[in-house]
Amino acid sequence: MLRITIFVLSILFFGCKSEITEENLTNLNGYWEIKSVTFNNGNTKDYKGSTTLDYIKIDKLSGFRKKVQPKFNGTYDTSNDAEMFTISQKEGTFVFHYKTKLSLWTEELITLSKNEFSVKNEQEKIYKYQRYTPINITK
């Protein structure tokens, strides 16, 4: 009975995965905060909050990601450093190809919605992000 239950749950989980299209990639534009990292051994580290966000800007199949720090007045501190990337698609999977002066790496886009996305890197770590909601402090 346990095997049947696991089999049915697996079909539901993998069968209900929504397909990511090139048009959906624009959902990545904006500010994102890390939610959790799942390591290749199955352990997960949850993040309750961070002082640094990722700002992502995509135009067709290329873009950039940069680190920013939100300020209480609604603006962001940032440096001029950005990680440029291109995106390739193969068999319905989108892969980000990053290139900086110091490194090359890839990340596979696993899930994507308006408010969440996840990627898997070459070390099999899965990073889950949620859209950042600014904290408004008024006088």
Secondary structure, DSSP 4 states (H G I P E B T S, - for coil): -HHHHHHHHHHHHHHTPPPP-GGGGGGG-EEEEEEEEE-TTS-EEE-S--S-EEEEEEETTEEEEEEEEE-TTS-EEE-S--EEEEEEEETTEEEEEEE-SS-EEEEEEEEE-SSEEEEEETT--EEEEEE--PPP---
